[in-house]
C-alpha cells in the first residue's frame, strides 16, 4: 500500500523546536521531489519547504533560517526540523511526494503543530 505517514507534531511553546518525519511506504522516495506544506484554519495550504532528488532545498520566506528540510533515501524518510517556532507556525503540516518522471503525487494525512505564546 502506497502511503506517506507524518509524525512528530505536537504542542510546543513559542521559541521551541519540533522535528517532523515523513515515512514513505510502498514506493521509493529517491525518485521523488519532496515537500512540506501547512494549512492553518481558514487559510489556504501553503508550501513551507521543498527538497529535490539531489537535495536542493527551497523555503518559504516566513521560515527561512528557522526550518530545515532534509531527506534520508536509505530510510525512505523526509524530515522538517523546526526551530524558533512562533504562534503563526500553528497549522496542520502535510508531507508531499512528487514523482520526477511522471504525474504521480502523494499526500500524507497531516500532523498538527500548535505553538503557544
Buried (B, 14 or more C-beta within 10 A) or exposed (E): EEEBBBBBBEEBEEEBEBBBBBBBEEBEBEBBBBBBBBBBEEEEBEBBBBBBBEEEEEBBEEBEEBBBBBBEBEEBBBBBBBBEBBEEBBBBBBBBBBEEEEEEEBBBEBBEBBBEE
